[in-house]
Amino acid sequence: MMDVLNSNMARFHTAQTAATSNTPTIRGNEERERLIEVTQEFEAMFVKQMLDSMRSSRDTESDLFHGGFAEEVFDDMLYSEYAKKMAAGGDFGIARLLQQQFGVE
């Protein structure tokens, strides 16, 4: 999980550096699409952290059918996919704000 986070943060930092330099922010359609993808990934990471906090508040000890480690792994993958879908929907607006900041309309 931390490797994915570090990788995405490095890509986000690269995009941020390009946007704040004196060079044009977006040089082509490919860069524009990549920036949109990275901002959506960033939003998905944010939503995933929120969902993980929500999930950690559940009382799993009282569950009759608690699946142990396998269930925890499956839940983590499931919530990652939930976060991606929620971020792709644009309901939170974090990606859209970042895109506006970097000059993508």
Secondary structure, 3 states (H helix, E strand, C coil): CHHHHHHHHHHHHHHHHHHHCCCCCCCCHHHHHHHHHHHHHHHHHHHHHHHHHHHHCCCCCCCCCCCHHHHHHHHHHHHHHHHHHHHHHCCCCHHHHHHHHCCCC
